[in-house]
């Protein structure tokens, strides 16, 4: 392997990668686009917190409560530095889906003056979107009487930014930074310029980009962005919403109750400043601590190095899989502006049958529509096989993927 990273050493940090599956086959985990594996450093951080400092954050003056609050806010600080934001611009949520719903819900509230989406306004998405960044906007349109419009797709699986013209009625443009199916990376700078030209807000689904490349939300110029812990070597049950400070300050709350208030009387309530305003109840503290550890782990490796390594893996997989007769890549076939999700169809074999043969050989991939039903319908296919890479994968595993696809063709006699 030509990568400068010591992948053998990195893999030692991930206990699950040493196990076997299906009658002793070494595990080849190529499903990180759904959920990544966690290094010992993340597991240890959660264990250390739970066994030494577990308490409710922002709710006590005793030592454990102070330590828990410090650990929680230290994680927020670490995440802010990782994505080019200030700590008060990051809201902890239970996942990116909740983060995107939070924005969509608040944009339908007429208290959000100047940004409220109403009847006759337009919300713009694309056919490429994950359901988490599509359904909340459909619901916002339904609730408010706004119109949902969308960019189409290019032949190679990118968002076609020339397929739709934004207008002065466009209030929100919500797009995915990197597709979880085609791997295509969005030209965010162009989208931001298009949105600003008509006074629209930009919302970025960054679940597939933040774990795999350097991302700076402030430099990108987006208004909101969301990502999840479980896709970036961190715990499940925790996600993050980024919002520009001035926007968060104007936003009414999403959930109400404990921890998000300033004062409460029987006659009324005033709300805390962001980000606490959007973190009602006792938060997912140990998960946030674990996510902070995941960020520090990735920073020690270096996100430029992570991106370079995964680009090498993706190039190898594209080369090997696309060279197999009867296999079609769904998405860009070159490695330009592309991430490490490689989706494909095998002629004459259903995706689920392909995955069964791969699984029998220890190769874990995902099959189906990958929560991107409109994209699959746009290309006239029901499902695809998807291999998705992370920093702990190897070139040998990319080769094993291609060998397993050939084995599936042989098993079903379509070669």
C-alpha positions as CSV (number, residue, x, y, z in Angstrom):
1,X,0.0,0.0,0.0
2,X,1.4,3.4,-1.0
3,X,-0.5,5.3,1.6
4,X,1.7,7.1,4.2
5,X,-0.7,5.9,7.0
6,X,0.2,2.9,9.0
7,X,-3.1,1.1,8.4
8,X,-2.0,-2.0,10.3
9,X,-1.5,0.1,13.4
10,X,-4.8,1.9,12.8
11,X,-6.7,-1.4,12.4
12,X,-5.3,-2.5,15.8
13,X,-7.4,0.3,17.4
14,X,-10.6,-1.3,16.1
15,X,-11.2,-4.6,18.0
16,X,-14.1,-5.7,15.8
17,X,-12.0,-5.8,12.7
18,X,-10.1,-8.8,14.1
19,X,-13.1,-11.0,14.4
20,X,-14.3,-13.7,11.9
21,X,-17.7,-14.3,10.4
22,X,-19.5,-17.0,8.4
23,X,-17.5,-20.1,9.5
24,X,-14.2,-18.4,10.1
25,X,-13.9,-15.9,7.3
26,X,-12.0,-12.7,8.2
27,X,-14.4,-9.8,8.4
28,X,-14.1,-7.3,5.5
29,X,-16.2,-4.4,6.7
30,X,-17.3,-2.2,3.7
31,X,-20.4,-0.7,5.2
32,X,-19.0,2.4,6.9
33,X,-21.4,4.7,5.0
34,X,-24.2,3.2,7.2
35,X,-22.3,2.9,10.4
36,X,-18.5,3.1,11.0
37,X,-16.7,1.0,13.6
38,X,-15.3,2.6,16.7
39,X,-11.7,2.6,17.9
40,X,-10.7,1.7,21.5
41,X,-10.0,5.4,22.2
42,X,-13.7,6.2,21.7
43,X,-14.8,3.1,23.7
44,X,-12.4,4.0,26.5
45,X,-13.5,7.7,26.6
46,X,-17.2,6.6,27.1
47,X,-16.2,4.1,29.7
48,X,-14.0,6.5,31.6
49,X,-16.7,9.1,31.7
50,X,-19.4,6.7,32.8
51,X,-17.2,5.2,35.6
52,X,-15.8,8.4,36.9
53,X,-17.9,11.5,36.0
54,X,-21.4,10.4,35.1
55,X,-24.0,13.0,36.1
56,X,-26.6,15.4,34.6
57,X,-24.9,18.2,32.7
58,X,-25.8,21.9,33.4
59,X,-27.9,20.7,36.4
60,X,-25.8,20.6,39.5
61,X,-23.0,22.2,41.5
62,X,-21.4,19.1,42.9
63,X,-18.1,17.8,41.6
64,X,-19.5,15.1,39.3
65,X,-22.0,17.5,37.7
66,X,-19.2,20.0,37.1
67,X,-17.0,17.3,35.6
68,X,-19.8,16.0,33.4
69,X,-20.6,19.5,32.2
70,X,-16.9,20.2,31.4
71,X,-16.6,16.9,29.5
72,X,-19.8,17.6,27.5
73,X,-18.7,21.1,26.6
74,X,-15.1,20.0,25.9
75,X,-16.6,17.7,23.2
76,X,-18.5,20.6,21.7
77,X,-15.3,22.6,21.6
78,X,-13.5,19.8,19.9
79,X,-16.2,19.4,17.3
80,X,-16.3,23.1,16.6
81,X,-12.6,23.2,15.8
82,X,-13.0,20.1,13.6
83,X,-15.7,21.6,11.3
84,X,-14.7,25.3,11.3
85,X,-17.3,26.7,13.7
86,X,-17.5,28.2,17.2
87,X,-18.8,26.1,20.0
88,X,-22.0,28.1,20.4
89,X,-22.9,27.4,16.7
90,X,-23.1,23.6,17.4
91,X,-26.2,21.9,18.8
92,X,-26.1,18.3,20.0
93,X,-29.0,16.2,18.6
94,X,-29.7,12.5,18.7
95,X,-28.7,12.2,15.0
96,X,-28.5,14.1,11.8
97,X,-32.1,13.3,11.0
98,X,-33.2,15.1,14.1
99,X,-30.9,18.0,13.3
100,X,-32.4,18.4,9.8
101,X,-36.0,18.1,11.2
102,X,-35.1,20.8,13.7
103,X,-34.3,23.3,11.0
104,X,-37.3,22.3,8.8
105,X,-39.6,22.6,11.8
106,X,-38.4,26.0,12.9
107,X,-38.5,27.4,9.4
108,X,-42.2,26.7,9.4
109,X,-42.6,28.8,12.6
110,X,-43.8,32.4,11.9
111,X,-41.8,33.6,14.9
112,X,-38.6,33.1,12.8
113,X,-39.0,36.5,11.2
114,X,-37.4,37.1,7.9
115,X,-36.8,33.4,7.3
116,X,-40.2,31.9,7.8
117,X,-41.3,29.6,5.0
118,X,-44.9,30.1,4.0
119,X,-47.5,29.6,1.2
120,X,-46.1,30.4,-2.2
121,X,-42.4,30.0,-1.1
122,X,-40.1,27.4,-2.7
123,X,-38.0,24.8,-1.0
124,X,-35.3,23.2,-3.3
125,X,-33.8,19.8,-2.9
126,X,-32.5,17.2,-5.4
127,X,-33.3,13.7,-6.6
128,X,-30.1,12.5,-5.0
129,X,-31.1,13.2,-1.4
130,X,-31.1,10.7,1.5
131,X,-34.6,10.5,3.0
132,X,-33.3,12.4,6.1
133,X,-32.8,15.4,3.9
134,X,-35.9,15.0,1.8
135,X,-38.9,14.0,3.9
136,X,-38.5,16.9,6.5
137,X,-38.7,19.4,3.6
138,X,-41.7,17.6,2.1
139,X,-43.4,17.9,5.5
140,X,-42.5,21.6,5.7
141,X,-44.0,22.2,2.3
142,X,-47.1,20.3,3.4
143,X,-47.5,22.3,6.6
144,X,-46.9,25.7,5.1
145,X,-48.3,25.5,1.6
146,X,-44.8,26.0,0.1
147,X,-43.8,24.3,-3.1
148,X,-41.1,21.6,-3.2
149,X,-38.8,21.7,-6.2
150,X,-35.7,19.7,-7.1
151,X,-32.6,19.5,-9.1
152,X,-32.3,16.5,-11.4
153,X,-29.3,14.2,-11.8
154,X,-26.6,14.0,-14.4
155,X,-25.9,10.7,-16.1
156,X,-22.9,10.0,-13.8
157,X,-24.9,10.5,-10.6
158,X,-24.2,14.1,-9.7
159,X,-26.7,16.9,-8.8
160,X,-27.5,18.8,-12.0
161,X,-27.3,22.3,-10.8
162,X,-28.3,23.5,-14.3
163,X,-31.6,21.7,-14.2
164,X,-33.4,24.2,-12.1
165,X,-33.3,28.0,-11.8
166,X,-33.7,29.5,-8.3
167,X,-36.1,32.5,-8.0
168,X,-36.9,35.2,-5.5
169,X,-39.5,32.8,-4.1
170,X,-36.8,30.3,-3.2
171,X,-36.4,30.3,0.6
172,X,-34.3,27.2,1.3
173,X,-31.8,25.1,-0.7
174,X,-31.2,21.8,1.1
175,X,-28.6,19.5,-0.5
176,X,-26.2,16.6,0.3
177,X,-22.5,17.4,0.4
178,X,-21.5,13.8,-0.6
179,X,-23.9,11.2,-1.9
180,X,-24.3,8.1,0.2
181,X,-25.0,6.2,-3.1
182,X,-23.0,7.7,-5.9
183,X,-20.2,9.2,-3.8
184,X,-20.5,12.4,-5.8
185,X,-19.3,15.5,-4.0
186,X,-21.3,18.7,-4.4
187,X,-19.9,22.0,-5.6
188,X,-21.0,23.8,-2.4
189,X,-19.4,27.1,-3.3
190,X,-21.6,27.3,-6.5
191,X,-24.7,26.3,-4.5
192,X,-24.1,29.0,-1.9
193,X,-23.6,31.6,-4.5
194,X,-26.8,30.6,-6.3
195,X,-28.7,30.7,-3.0
196,X,-27.3,34.0,-1.8
197,X,-28.2,35.6,-5.2
198,X,-31.9,35.1,-4.4
199,X,-31.7,35.5,-0.6
200,X,-32.2,31.8,0.2
201,X,-30.8,29.8,3.1
202,X,-28.5,26.8,2.5
203,X,-28.8,23.6,4.5
204,X,-26.0,20.9,4.0
205,X,-26.4,17.2,4.8
206,X,-22.7,16.6,5.7
207,X,-23.1,13.0,7.1
208,X,-20.9,11.5,4.4
209,X,-18.4,14.3,4.1
210,X,-17.4,15.3,7.6
211,X,-16.0,11.8,8.5
212,X,-13.9,11.5,5.3
213,X,-12.5,14.9,4.3
214,X,-11.5,18.2,5.7
215,X,-14.7,20.3,6.1
216,X,-15.0,23.9,7.2
217,X,-18.6,25.1,7.4
218,X,-17.7,28.7,7.8
219,X,-15.4,28.6,4.8
220,X,-18.1,26.9,2.8
221,X,-20.5,29.6,3.6
222,X,-23.5,27.4,4.4
223,X,-26.2,28.5,6.8
224,X,-26.8,25.1,8.4
225,X,-25.3,21.7,8.3
226,X,-25.9,18.4,10.0
227,X,-23.8,15.2,10.6
228,X,-23.9,12.1,12.8
229,X,-21.6,10.5,15.3
230,X,-22.1,6.9,14.2
231,X,-20.7,7.6,10.7
232,X,-17.4,9.2,12.0
233,X,-16.0,6.5,14.3
234,X,-18.2,7.8,17.1
235,X,-21.2,6.5,19.1
236,X,-24.7,6.1,17.8
237,X,-27.4,8.3,19.4
238,X,-25.6,11.6,18.9
239,X,-25.6,14.1,16.0
240,X,-24.7,17.7,15.5
241,X,-26.5,20.7,13.9
242,X,-24.3,23.6,12.8
243,X,-26.1,26.9,12.4
244,X,-24.7,30.4,11.9
245,X,-24.7,32.2,15.2
246,X,-27.0,35.0,14.1
247,X,-29.5,32.5,12.7
248,X,-29.5,30.4,15.9
249,X,-30.1,33.5,18.0
250,X,-33.3,34.3,16.1
251,X,-34.7,30.8,16.0
252,X,-37.6,29.7,18.3
253,X,-37.1,26.4,20.1
254,X,-37.8,23.0,18.6
255,X,-38.5,21.1,21.8
256,X,-39.4,22.6,25.1
257,X,-38.9,21.6,28.7
258,X,-35.9,21.3,31.1
259,X,-32.5,22.7,30.4
260,X,-33.6,25.0,27.6
261,X,-35.2,27.7,29.6
262,X,-34.0,31.0,31.0
263,X,-36.9,31.8,33.4
264,X,-40.3,30.1,34.0
265,X,-43.4,31.5,35.7
266,X,-47.0,30.2,35.5
267,X,-47.7,33.0,33.1
268,X,-44.9,32.3,30.6
269,X,-41.3,31.3,29.8
270,X,-38.2,32.8,28.3
271,X,-35.7,30.6,26.6
272,X,-31.9,30.1,27.0
273,X,-29.5,31.3,24.4
274,X,-28.3,28.8,21.8
275,X,-27.1,26.1,21.8
276,X,-28.9,25.2,25.1
277,X,-32.2,26.5,23.7
278,X,-32.2,23.5,21.3
279,X,-31.1,20.9,23.8
280,X,-34.1,20.2,26.0
281,X,-33.9,17.6,28.6
282,X,-30.8,15.7,29.8
283,X,-28.6,15.2,26.8
284,X,-26.7,12.2,25.5
285,X,-23.7,13.0,27.5
286,X,-21.5,9.9,27.2
287,X,-22.2,9.8,23.5
288,X,-21.1,13.4,23.1
289,X,-17.9,12.6,25.0
290,X,-17.3,9.6,22.8
291,X,-17.8,11.8,19.7
292,X,-15.3,14.2,21.0
293,X,-12.8,11.4,21.3
294,X,-13.6,10.3,17.7
295,X,-12.8,13.8,16.5
296,X,-9.5,13.8,18.4
297,X,-8.7,10.4,16.9
298,X,-9.3,11.6,13.4
299,X,-7.4,14.8,14.0
300,X,-4.4,12.8,15.2
301,X,-4.4,10.9,11.9
302,X,-5.1,14.1,9.9
303,X,-8.1,14.6,7.7
304,X,-6.0,15.3,4.6
305,X,-4.4,11.9,5.2
306,X,-7.8,10.2,5.7
307,X,-9.1,11.7,2.5
308,X,-6.0,10.7,0.5
309,X,-6.1,7.1,1.9
310,X,-9.8,6.7,1.1
311,X,-9.3,8.2,-2.4
312,X,-6.8,5.5,-3.0
313,X,-9.2,2.8,-1.8
314,X,-12.0,4.2,-4.0
315,X,-9.8,4.4,-7.1
316,X,-8.8,0.7,-6.6
317,X,-12.4,-0.4,-6.1
318,X,-13.6,1.6,-9.1
319,X,-10.9,0.2,-11.3
320,X,-11.4,-3.4,-10.2
321,X,-15.2,-3.5,-10.1
322,X,-15.9,-1.5,-13.3
323,X,-13.5,-3.9,-15.2
324,X,-15.9,-6.8,-14.5
325,X,-18.1,-7.6,-17.5
326,X,-21.8,-7.3,-16.6
327,X,-21.2,-4.9,-13.7
328,X,-22.3,-1.2,-13.9
329,X,-21.2,1.5,-11.5
330,X,-24.0,3.8,-10.4
331,X,-22.2,7.1,-10.0
332,X,-19.0,8.7,-11.3
333,X,-16.6,6.2,-12.6
334,X,-13.5,8.4,-12.1
335,X,-12.2,9.7,-8.8
336,X,-12.7,13.4,-9.3
337,X,-14.9,15.2,-6.7
338,X,-15.9,11.8,-5.4
339,X,-16.0,10.0,-2.1
340,X,-15.7,6.4,-1.0
341,X,-19.2,5.1,-1.7
342,X,-19.1,2.7,-4.6
343,X,-22.6,1.4,-5.7
344,X,-23.2,-1.0,-8.5
345,X,-25.6,-3.4,-10.1
346,X,-24.7,-6.9,-11.5
347,X,-26.6,-7.9,-14.6
348,X,-28.9,-10.8,-14.1
349,X,-28.5,-11.0,-10.3
350,X,-30.6,-9.1,-7.7
351,X,-28.6,-7.0,-5.4
352,X,-29.7,-8.9,-2.3
353,X,-28.4,-12.2,-3.9
354,X,-25.1,-10.6,-4.7
355,X,-24.8,-9.5,-1.1
356,X,-25.5,-13.0,0.2
357,X,-22.6,-14.4,-1.8
358,X,-20.4,-11.5,-0.6
359,X,-21.5,-12.1,3.0
360,X,-20.6,-15.8,2.7
361,X,-17.1,-14.7,1.9
362,X,-16.9,-12.3,4.8
363,X,-17.5,-9.1,2.8
364,X,-20.0,-6.9,4.5
365,X,-21.8,-4.4,2.2
366,X,-25.2,-2.8,2.1
367,X,-27.9,-3.4,-0.5
368,X,-31.2,-1.8,-1.2
369,X,-32.1,1.8,-2.0
370,X,-29.9,3.2,0.8
371,X,-32.6,5.6,2.0
372,X,-32.4,7.3,-1.4
373,X,-35.5,5.9,-3.2
374,X,-35.9,8.8,-5.7
375,X,-32.3,8.5,-6.9
376,X,-32.8,4.8,-7.7
377,X,-36.1,5.5,-9.4
378,X,-34.4,8.2,-11.5
379,X,-32.0,5.6,-12.9
380,X,-34.7,2.9,-13.3
381,X,-33.2,0.5,-10.8
382,X,-34.8,-1.0,-7.6
383,X,-31.6,-1.5,-5.6
384,X,-27.8,-1.4,-5.7
385,X,-24.9,-3.1,-3.9
386,X,-22.9,-0.5,-2.0
387,X,-19.4,-0.8,-0.7
388,X,-18.3,2.2,1.5
389,X,-14.8,2.8,2.8
390,X,-13.3,4.3,5.9
391,X,-9.8,5.0,7.1
392,X,-9.3,1.4,8.5
393,X,-9.9,-0.3,5.1
394,X,-7.1,-1.7,2.9
395,X,-6.4,-2.1,-0.8
396,X,-6.5,-5.9,-0.2
397,X,-10.1,-5.4,0.9
398,X,-10.9,-3.4,-2.2
399,X,-9.5,-6.3,-4.2
400,X,-11.5,-8.8,-2.2
401,X,-14.7,-6.9,-3.0
402,X,-14.1,-7.4,-6.8
403,X,-13.2,-11.0,-6.3
404,X,-16.4,-11.6,-4.4
405,X,-18.5,-10.0,-7.1
406,X,-16.9,-12.3,-9.7
407,X,-17.7,-15.2,-7.3
408,X,-21.4,-14.0,-7.2
409,X,-21.5,-14.0,-11.0
410,X,-20.1,-17.5,-11.1
411,X,-22.5,-18.8,-8.4
412,X,-25.5,-17.5,-10.4
413,X,-23.9,-18.5,-13.8
414,X,-24.2,-15.1,-15.4
415,X,-20.5,-14.9,-16.6
